[in-house]
Amino acid sequence: MTKKIAVLAGDGIGPEIVAEAVKILERLKQDGLKIELEYGLIGGAAYDETGTPLPEETLRISRQADGILLGAVGGYKWESLDISVRPEKGLLGIRSALNLFANLRPAILYPQLADASTLKKEVVAGLDLMIVRELTGGIYFGQPRGVRTLENGEKEGFNTLVYRESEVNRIGKVAFDIAQKRQGRLCSVDKANVLECTELWRETMTSLSNDYSDVELSHMYVDNAAMQLVRAPKQFDVMVTTNMFGDILSDCASMLTGSIGMLPSASLDENGKGMYEPIHGSAPDIAGQNIANPLATILSVAMMLRYTLDQAEMADRIEKAVSTVLDQNFRTADIYSEGMTKIGTAEMGDAVVAAL
């Protein structure tokens, strides 16, 4: 049966990196992958054309799709807009509308890039970490929120951190299930010493662990977790945490691998339908220059094939092709070092296709 994929390129470098990922999909179609691509607008590009960062047509396409491939949203051009229509609202909106509550962010260091990390090779070599981030709750979505003027005329900004027990259970089950398939170790990250909301998070994770006797559960405060990611990252197997903490920690983990341009992500609903995207942003400062690294987006396609389209063999092929290209010493600017062959965005996509 033909699967539908919604392609949302977005802003900045989004169209460039998505174009290279589409090359991979088109190549795999020649090998029997039954897919149909449908394109939609999101973010600043959508606002410019429709007046909203998340048009109804994009939601329609995305709801009907089996999987969604996203580039990136945002840029300097739209920073002066009211917050209600900024590009990022399109991203938050589609996550909420499709109930994509589980964000999977692997941090894997390819051995060919061990010297590209800013940490010592012995600290990061062999790194294989999965961060599971709750994506549709927490302080990014909590109400009430806003900016108000106090009686003395001073302005005050406020946001609300809220998690229901059911939300914590839901993301916890995803994390425990993933840990079962890996090394059987799960670290839950919170700030239970000062935040009652994450005290409930810790209590709920502890209770849930009774259903997973084969998984070793530990707890860590977020500030210590950030320090430990830099000090000894290989101590972690799977980490699970809140929306905001996961946002920060996953970007921190990305730099352990040498470049944020190498890391894919998946955002899944309860049925395994997902949106797949690189974890980096739209990088408007390098947009249109053919220098962005498309490998994270290409690896996001591999995650889509593995987690949503049930095509693990093709996912393996993509990951092996990326490794082959790195063995051939091809590098985009972000992972380039002396002695390597520096190539552009489109050339890197072509190299992966050739390796396939």
Sine and cosine of phi, psi and omega as CSV:
sin_phi,cos_phi,sin_psi,cos_psi,sin_omega,cos_omega
0.00,0.00,0.69,-0.72,-0.01,-1.00
-0.95,0.31,0.75,-0.66,0.03,-1.00
-0.99,-0.15,0.61,-0.79,0.01,-1.00
-0.99,-0.12,0.72,-0.69,0.06,-1.00
-0.85,-0.52,0.83,-0.55,0.10,-0.99
-1.00,0.09,0.78,-0.62,-0.02,-1.00
-0.93,-0.37,0.91,-0.41,-0.04,-1.00
-0.86,-0.50,0.99,-0.12,-0.11,-0.99
-0.95,0.32,-0.63,0.78,0.04,-1.00
0.98,0.19,-0.67,-0.74,-0.20,-0.98
-0.87,-0.48,0.09,-1.00,0.11,-0.99
0.84,0.55,-0.81,-0.58,0.01,-1.00
-0.98,0.19,-0.06,1.00,-0.04,-1.00
-0.77,0.64,-0.80,0.60,0.00,-1.00
-0.86,0.50,-0.57,0.82,-0.02,-1.00
-0.94,0.35,-0.73,0.68,-0.06,-1.00
-0.96,0.27,-0.56,0.83,0.04,-1.00
-0.92,0.39,-0.59,0.81,0.03,-1.00
-0.85,0.52,-0.61,0.80,0.01,-1.00
-0.95,0.30,-0.59,0.81,0.06,-1.00
-0.91,0.40,-0.59,0.80,0.04,-1.00
-0.91,0.42,-0.58,0.81,0.09,-1.00
-0.82,0.57,-0.65,0.76,-0.01,-1.00
-0.91,0.42,-0.72,0.69,0.00,-1.00
-0.88,0.47,-0.67,0.74,0.00,-1.00
-0.91,0.42,-0.59,0.81,0.05,-1.00
-0.91,0.41,-0.66,0.76,-0.01,-1.00
-0.94,0.33,-0.43,0.90,0.09,-1.00
-0.88,0.48,-0.56,0.83,0.03,-1.00
-0.91,0.42,-0.37,0.93,0.01,-1.00
-0.99,-0.16,0.22,0.98,0.11,-0.99
0.96,-0.28,0.02,1.00,0.05,-1.00
-0.94,0.35,0.88,-0.48,-0.08,-1.00
-1.00,-0.05,0.99,-0.11,-0.01,-1.00
-0.68,-0.73,0.39,-0.92,0.08,-1.00
-0.73,-0.68,0.80,-0.60,-0.04,-1.00
-0.99,-0.13,0.69,-0.73,0.10,-0.99
-0.74,-0.68,0.73,-0.68,-0.15,-0.99
-0.98,-0.21,0.58,-0.82,0.02,-1.00
-0.60,-0.80,0.23,-0.97,0.00,-1.00
-0.98,-0.18,0.57,-0.82,0.09,-1.00
-0.46,-0.89,0.41,-0.91,0.08,-1.00
0.97,0.24,-0.56,-0.83,-0.04,-1.00
-0.89,0.46,-0.62,0.78,0.02,-1.00
-0.87,0.49,-0.63,0.78,0.03,-1.00
-0.93,0.36,-0.64,0.77,0.02,-1.00
-0.89,0.46,-0.69,0.73,-0.02,-1.00
-0.87,0.50,-0.58,0.82,-0.08,-1.00
-1.00,-0.05,-0.51,0.86,-0.13,-0.99
-0.83,-0.56,-0.19,0.98,-0.03,-1.00
1.00,0.06,0.07,1.00,0.04,-1.00
-0.61,-0.80,0.58,-0.81,-0.02,-1.00
-0.97,0.22,-0.16,0.99,0.02,-1.00
-0.63,-0.78,0.99,0.10,-0.03,-1.00
-0.91,0.41,0.45,-0.89,0.03,-1.00
-0.85,0.53,-0.58,0.81,-0.01,-1.00
-0.89,0.45,-0.60,0.80,0.04,-1.00
-0.92,0.40,-0.66,0.76,0.05,-1.00
-0.90,0.44,-0.65,0.76,0.01,-1.00
-0.88,0.48,-0.75,0.67,0.01,-1.00
-0.87,0.50,-0.68,0.73,-0.07,-1.00
-0.94,0.35,-0.63,0.78,0.01,-1.00
-0.92,0.40,-0.57,0.82,-0.03,-1.00
-0.99,0.16,-0.29,0.96,-0.07,-1.00
-0.98,0.19,0.42,-0.91,0.12,-0.99
-0.99,0.13,-0.51,0.86,0.04,-1.00
-0.51,-0.86,0.35,-0.94,-0.06,-1.00
-0.79,-0.61,0.75,-0.66,0.08,-1.00
-0.95,-0.32,0.87,-0.49,-0.06,-1.00
-0.89,-0.45,0.62,-0.78,0.08,-1.00
-1.00,0.07,-1.00,-0.02,0.01,-1.00
-0.31,-0.95,0.36,-0.93,0.02,-1.00
-0.77,-0.63,0.43,-0.90,0.11,-0.99
0.96,-0.27,0.17,-0.99,0.01,-1.00
0.33,-0.94,0.23,-0.97,-0.05,-1.00
-0.85,0.52,-0.56,0.83,-0.10,-1.00
-0.83,0.56,-0.51,0.86,-0.13,-0.99
-0.93,-0.36,0.14,0.99,-0.08,-1.00
-0.92,0.40,-0.40,0.92,-0.03,-1.00
-1.00,0.08,-0.09,1.00,0.01,-1.00
-0.93,0.37,0.39,-0.92,0.14,-0.99
-0.86,0.51,0.60,-0.80,-0.10,-1.00
-0.85,0.53,-0.42,0.91,-0.05,-1.00
-0.94,0.35,-0.34,0.94,-0.03,-1.00
-0.83,-0.56,0.26,0.96,0.07,-1.00
-0.93,0.36,0.42,-0.91,-0.07,-1.00
-0.81,0.59,-0.60,0.80,-0.05,-1.00
-0.88,0.47,-0.43,0.90,0.05,-1.00
-0.91,0.42,-0.48,0.88,0.07,-1.00
-0.91,0.42,-0.66,0.75,0.01,-1.00
-0.92,0.38,-0.74,0.67,0.03,-1.00
-0.89,0.46,-0.60,0.80,-0.04,-1.00
-0.91,0.41,-0.67,0.74,-0.04,-1.00
-0.95,0.31,-0.57,0.82,0.08,-1.00
-0.88,0.48,-0.69,0.72,-0.02,-1.00
-0.94,0.34,-0.71,0.70,-0.06,-1.00
-0.89,0.45,-0.57,0.83,-0.02,-1.00
-0.99,-0.12,0.05,1.00,0.03,-1.00
0.83,0.56,0.72,0.70,0.01,-1.00
-1.00,0.05,0.99,0.12,-0.21,-0.98
-1.00,-0.01,-0.30,0.96,-0.09,-1.00
-0.92,-0.39,0.92,-0.38,-0.02,-1.00
-0.97,-0.22,0.88,-0.47,0.00,-1.00
-0.97,-0.22,0.86,-0.52,-0.02,-1.00
-0.80,-0.60,1.00,-0.08,0.04,-1.00
-0.96,0.28,0.58,-0.82,0.13,-0.99
-0.83,-0.55,0.99,-0.13,-0.06,-1.00
-0.88,-0.48,0.78,-0.63,0.02,-1.00
-0.99,-0.11,0.93,-0.36,0.11,-0.99
-0.90,0.43,0.72,-0.69,-0.05,-1.00
-0.84,0.54,-0.47,0.88,0.00,-1.00
-0.93,0.37,-0.27,0.96,-0.08,-1.00
-0.93,-0.37,0.25,0.97,-0.05,-1.00
-0.85,0.53,-0.55,0.84,-0.01,-1.00
-0.99,0.16,-0.18,0.98,-0.01,-1.00
-0.99,0.14,-0.32,0.95,0.03,-1.00
-0.94,0.34,0.52,-0.85,0.04,-1.00
-0.98,0.19,-0.15,0.99,0.07,-1.00
-1.00,-0.07,0.32,-0.95,0.01,-1.00
-0.88,0.48,0.59,-0.81,-0.07,-1.00
-0.83,0.56,-0.65,0.76,-0.05,-1.00
-0.93,0.37,-0.35,0.94,0.02,-1.00
-0.98,0.19,-0.58,0.82,-0.14,-0.99
-0.93,-0.36,-0.29,0.96,-0.04,-1.00
-0.84,0.54,0.78,-0.62,0.00,-1.00
1.00,0.05,0.12,0.99,-0.03,-1.00
-0.88,0.47,0.75,-0.66,0.06,-1.00
-0.50,-0.86,1.00,-0.06,-0.14,-0.99
-0.82,-0.58,0.61,-0.79,0.10,-0.99
-0.87,-0.50,0.84,-0.55,0.10,-0.99
-0.98,-0.22,0.81,-0.58,0.04,-1.00
-0.96,-0.29,0.92,-0.39,-0.09,-1.00
-0.94,-0.34,0.79,-0.61,0.13,-0.99
-0.93,0.36,0.71,-0.70,-0.27,-0.96
-0.87,-0.49,-0.26,0.97,-0.10,-0.99
-0.87,-0.49,0.19,0.98,0.02,-1.00
-0.75,-0.66,-0.36,-0.93,0.06,-1.00
0.97,0.23,-0.34,-0.94,-0.17,-0.99
-0.94,0.33,-0.35,0.94,0.01,-1.00
-0.96,0.29,-0.38,0.92,-0.05,-1.00
-0.88,-0.48,-0.22,0.98,-0.12,-0.99
-0.89,0.45,0.56,-0.83,0.06,-1.00
-0.87,-0.49,0.54,-0.84,0.03,1.00
-0.98,0.20,0.31,-0.95,0.04,-1.00
-0.47,-0.88,0.35,-0.93,0.06,-1.00
0.57,-0.82,-0.25,-0.97,0.07,-1.00
-0.78,-0.62,0.79,-0.62,-0.01,-1.00
-0.77,-0.64,0.30,-0.95,0.03,-1.00
-0.97,-0.26,0.81,-0.59,-0.02,-1.00
-0.98,0.20,0.13,-0.99,-0.04,-1.00
-0.88,0.48,-0.49,0.87,0.00,-1.00
-1.00,0.07,0.08,1.00,0.03,-1.00
1.00,-0.02,-0.12,0.99,0.00,-1.00
-0.98,0.18,0.64,-0.77,0.05,-1.00
-0.99,0.11,0.54,-0.84,-0.01,-1.00
-0.67,-0.74,0.80,-0.60,0.08,-1.00
-0.99,-0.13,0.57,-0.82,-0.02,-1.00
-0.52,-0.85,0.63,-0.78,0.11,-0.99
-0.69,-0.72,0.42,-0.91,-0.12,-0.99
-0.89,-0.46,0.81,-0.59,0.07,-1.00
-1.00,-0.06,0.91,-0.41,-0.04,-1.00
-0.71,-0.70,0.73,-0.68,0.19,-0.98
-0.65,-0.76,0.76,-0.65,0.13,-0.99
-1.00,0.04,0.44,-0.90,0.01,-1.00
-0.83,0.56,-0.63,0.77,-0.02,-1.00
-0.90,0.43,-0.57,0.82,0.02,-1.00
-0.92,0.38,-0.64,0.77,0.00,-1.00
-0.93,0.36,-0.67,0.75,0.05,-1.00
-0.85,0.52,-0.67,0.74,-0.07,-1.00
-0.90,0.44,-0.75,0.66,-0.01,-1.00
-0.96,0.29,-0.52,0.85,0.04,-1.00
-0.89,0.46,-0.66,0.75,0.01,-1.00
-0.89,0.46,-0.65,0.76,0.04,-1.00
-0.87,0.50,-0.72,0.70,-0.04,-1.00
-0.92,0.40,-0.69,0.72,0.03,-1.00
-0.89,0.45,-0.66,0.75,0.01,-1.00
-0.88,0.47,-0.65,0.76,0.02,-1.00
-0.92,0.39,-0.67,0.74,0.01,-1.00
-0.87,0.49,-0.59,0.81,0.03,-1.00
-0.87,0.50,-0.54,0.84,-0.06,-1.00
-1.00,0.00,-0.06,1.00,0.00,-1.00
-0.92,-0.40,-0.84,-0.54,-0.06,-1.00
-1.00,-0.09,0.01,1.00,0.07,-1.00
0.98,0.21,0.43,0.90,0.02,-1.00
-0.80,-0.60,0.77,-0.63,-0.02,-1.00
-0.78,-0.63,0.81,-0.59,0.08,-1.00
-0.94,-0.34,0.88,-0.48,0.05,-1.00
-1.00,-0.06,0.81,-0.58,-0.10,-1.00
-0.96,-0.28,0.78,-0.63,-0.05,-1.00
-0.52,-0.86,-0.19,-0.98,0.14,-0.99
-0.65,-0.76,0.79,0.61,-0.15,-0.99
-0.91,0.41,-0.25,0.97,0.00,-1.00
-0.97,0.24,-0.31,0.95,0.00,-1.00
-0.74,-0.67,-0.24,0.97,-0.06,-1.00
-0.88,-0.47,0.91,-0.41,0.00,-1.00
-0.86,0.51,-0.56,0.83,0.00,-1.00
-0.86,0.51,-0.68,0.74,-0.01,-1.00
-1.00,0.09,-0.22,0.98,0.20,-0.98
-0.91,0.41,-0.67,0.75,0.10,-0.99
-0.89,0.45,-0.64,0.77,0.05,-1.00
-0.82,0.57,-0.75,0.66,-0.04,-1.00
-0.90,0.43,-0.70,0.71,0.00,-1.00
-0.87,0.49,-0.66,0.75,-0.03,-1.00
-0.93,0.37,-0.68,0.73,0.04,-1.00
-0.88,0.47,-0.65,0.76,0.02,-1.00
-0.89,0.45,-0.69,0.73,0.03,-1.00
-0.90,0.44,-0.67,0.74,-0.02,-1.00
-0.90,0.43,-0.51,0.86,-0.04,-1.00
-0.88,0.47,-0.34,0.94,0.04,-1.00
-0.89,0.45,-0.38,0.92,0.02,-1.00
-1.00,0.02,-0.03,1.00,-0.07,-1.00
-0.74,-0.68,0.94,0.34,-0.05,-1.00
-0.91,0.42,-0.33,0.94,-0.02,-1.00
-1.00,0.01,0.04,1.00,0.02,-1.00
-0.91,-0.42,0.77,-0.64,0.04,-1.00
-1.00,0.05,0.92,-0.40,-0.01,-1.00
-0.99,-0.12,0.74,-0.67,0.14,-0.99
-0.79,-0.62,0.24,-0.97,0.00,-1.00
-0.80,-0.60,0.53,-0.85,0.01,-1.00
-0.49,-0.87,0.67,-0.74,0.09,-1.00
-0.94,0.34,0.53,-0.85,-0.15,-0.99
-0.89,0.45,-0.58,0.82,0.00,-1.00
-0.92,0.39,-0.64,0.77,0.07,-1.00
-0.92,0.39,-0.61,0.79,0.01,-1.00
-0.88,0.48,-0.65,0.76,0.03,-1.00
-0.89,0.45,-0.67,0.74,0.01,-1.00
-0.91,0.40,-0.68,0.73,-0.04,-1.00
-0.93,0.37,-0.51,0.86,0.05,-1.00
-0.88,0.48,-0.55,0.84,0.01,-1.00
-1.00,0.06,-0.55,0.83,-0.06,-1.00
-0.98,0.21,-0.75,0.66,-0.09,-1.00
-0.49,-0.87,0.95,0.31,-0.13,-0.99
-0.91,0.41,-0.41,0.91,-0.06,-1.00
-0.97,0.26,-0.04,1.00,0.10,-1.00
-0.95,0.32,-0.31,0.95,-0.07,-1.00
-0.99,-0.12,0.57,-0.82,0.15,-0.99
-0.94,-0.34,-0.91,0.41,0.08,-1.00
-0.81,-0.59,0.71,-0.71,0.12,-0.99
-0.89,-0.45,0.63,-0.77,0.08,-1.00
-0.78,-0.62,0.69,-0.72,-0.08,-1.00
-0.33,-0.94,0.00,-1.00,-0.09,-1.00
-0.97,0.26,0.12,-0.99,-0.05,-1.00
-0.86,0.52,-0.81,0.58,-0.06,-1.00
-0.94,0.34,-0.70,0.71,0.01,-1.00
-0.88,0.47,-0.63,0.77,0.01,-1.00
-0.92,0.39,-0.58,0.81,0.06,-1.00
-0.85,0.52,-0.70,0.71,-0.06,-1.00
-0.97,0.24,-0.75,0.66,-0.09,-1.00
-0.92,0.40,-0.58,0.82,-0.03,-1.00
-0.94,0.35,-0.57,0.82,0.08,-1.00
-0.94,0.35,-0.60,0.80,0.07,-1.00
-0.88,0.47,-0.71,0.70,-0.02,-1.00
-0.90,0.43,-0.51,0.86,-0.06,-1.00
-0.88,0.47,-0.57,0.82,-0.05,-1.00
-0.96,0.27,-0.27,0.96,0.10,-0.99
-0.91,0.41,-0.43,0.90,-0.10,-1.00
-1.00,0.01,-0.01,1.00,0.04,-1.00
0.96,-0.28,-0.54,0.84,0.01,-1.00
-0.29,-0.96,0.64,-0.77,0.10,-1.00
-0.92,0.39,-0.27,0.96,0.01,-1.00
-0.97,0.24,0.03,1.00,-0.03,-1.00
-0.97,-0.25,-0.11,0.99,-0.22,-0.98
-0.94,-0.34,0.83,-0.55,0.05,-1.00
-1.00,0.02,0.08,-1.00,0.13,-0.99
-0.44,-0.90,0.35,-0.94,0.07,-1.00
-0.77,-0.64,0.65,-0.76,0.10,-0.99
-0.85,-0.53,0.91,-0.42,-0.19,-0.98
-0.91,-0.42,0.49,-0.87,0.17,-0.99
-1.00,-0.10,-0.13,-0.99,-0.09,-1.00
-0.93,0.36,-0.30,0.95,-0.04,-1.00
-0.98,-0.22,0.08,1.00,0.02,-1.00
1.00,0.01,-0.05,1.00,0.12,-0.99
-0.93,0.36,0.64,-0.77,-0.10,-0.99
-0.58,-0.82,0.30,-0.95,0.16,-0.99
-0.93,-0.38,0.74,-0.67,-0.12,-0.99
-0.87,-0.49,0.74,-0.67,-0.10,-1.00
-0.39,-0.92,0.45,-0.89,0.16,-0.99
-0.93,0.37,0.45,-0.89,-0.07,-1.00
-0.99,0.14,-0.21,0.98,-0.02,-1.00
-0.98,0.22,0.16,-0.99,-0.01,-1.00
-1.00,-0.01,-0.31,-0.95,-0.13,-0.99
-0.99,0.11,-0.21,0.98,0.08,-1.00
0.67,0.74,0.86,0.52,-0.08,-1.00
-0.88,0.48,-0.36,0.93,-0.02,-1.00
-0.94,0.35,-0.34,0.94,0.02,-1.00
-0.88,-0.47,0.12,0.99,-0.03,-1.00
-0.89,0.46,0.63,-0.77,0.07,-1.00
0.97,0.22,0.12,0.99,-0.06,-1.00
-0.96,-0.27,0.02,1.00,0.01,-1.00
0.84,0.54,0.65,0.76,0.04,-1.00
-0.82,-0.57,-0.11,0.99,-0.01,-1.00
-0.93,0.37,0.50,-0.86,0.02,-1.00
-1.00,0.07,0.89,-0.46,-0.02,-1.00
-1.00,-0.01,0.01,1.00,-0.14,-0.99
-0.91,0.41,-0.57,0.82,0.04,-1.00
-0.89,0.45,-0.62,0.79,0.02,-1.00
-0.94,0.34,-0.65,0.76,0.05,-1.00
-0.90,0.44,-0.65,0.76,0.05,-1.00
-0.94,0.34,-0.42,0.91,0.12,-0.99
-0.91,0.41,-0.58,0.82,0.10,-1.00
-0.88,0.47,-0.65,0.76,0.04,-1.00
-0.87,0.49,-0.66,0.75,0.04,-1.00
-0.90,0.44,-0.63,0.77,0.04,-1.00
-0.87,0.49,-0.71,0.70,0.02,-1.00
-0.89,0.46,-0.59,0.80,-0.07,-1.00
-0.98,0.21,-0.73,0.68,-0.17,-0.99
-1.00,-0.04,-0.46,0.89,-0.09,-1.00
-0.91,-0.42,-0.66,0.75,-0.12,-0.99
-1.00,-0.09,-0.01,1.00,0.06,-1.00
0.84,0.55,0.71,0.71,-0.01,-1.00
-0.80,-0.59,0.89,0.46,-0.09,-1.00
-0.88,0.48,-0.58,0.81,-0.03,-1.00
-0.91,0.42,-0.67,0.74,0.04,-1.00
-0.93,0.36,-0.57,0.82,0.08,-1.00
-0.88,0.47,-0.69,0.72,0.05,-1.00
-0.86,0.50,-0.64,0.77,-0.01,-1.00
-0.88,0.47,-0.69,0.73,0.01,-1.00
-0.89,0.46,-0.74,0.67,-0.04,-1.00
-0.89,0.46,-0.62,0.79,0.05,-1.00
-0.92,0.39,-0.62,0.78,0.02,-1.00
-0.90,0.44,-0.65,0.76,0.05,-1.00
-0.88,0.47,-0.69,0.72,0.03,-1.00
-0.89,0.46,-0.62,0.78,0.02,-1.00
-0.88,0.47,-0.69,0.72,0.01,-1.00
-0.88,0.47,-0.64,0.77,0.05,-1.00
-0.92,0.39,-0.61,0.79,0.08,-1.00
-0.88,0.47,-0.51,0.86,0.02,-1.00
-0.98,0.18,0.06,1.00,0.07,-1.00
0.93,0.36,0.37,0.93,0.12,-0.99
-0.99,0.17,0.70,-0.72,-0.03,-1.00
-0.58,-0.81,0.66,-0.75,0.25,-0.97
-0.99,0.14,0.15,-0.99,-0.17,-0.99
-0.85,0.52,-0.58,0.82,-0.09,-1.00
-0.93,0.36,-0.39,0.92,-0.01,-1.00
-0.88,-0.47,0.21,0.98,-0.04,-1.00
-0.96,0.27,0.63,-0.78,0.17,-0.99
-0.63,-0.78,0.26,-0.96,-0.08,-1.00
-0.84,0.54,0.72,-0.70,0.01,-1.00
0.99,-0.13,-0.20,0.98,0.03,-1.00
-1.00,0.03,0.12,-0.99,0.07,-1.00
-0.96,-0.28,0.93,-0.36,-0.04,-1.00
-0.99,0.17,0.79,-0.62,0.03,-1.00
-0.74,-0.68,0.21,-0.98,-0.04,-1.00
-1.00,-0.03,-0.04,-1.00,-0.03,-1.00
-0.85,0.53,-0.81,0.59,-0.06,-1.00
-0.91,0.41,-0.60,0.80,0.00,-1.00
-0.92,0.38,-0.58,0.82,0.04,-1.00
-0.92,0.40,-0.67,0.75,0.08,-1.00
-0.86,0.51,-0.68,0.73,0.03,-1.00
-0.89,0.45,-0.61,0.79,-0.01,-1.00
-0.91,0.41,-0.63,0.78,0.03,-1.00
-0.93,0.38,-0.66,0.75,0.07,-1.00
-0.86,0.52,-0.70,0.72,0.01,-1.00
-0.89,0.46,-0.63,0.77,0.02,-1.00
-0.93,0.38,-0.46,0.89,0.06,-1.00
-0.91,0.41,0.00,0.00,0.00,0.00
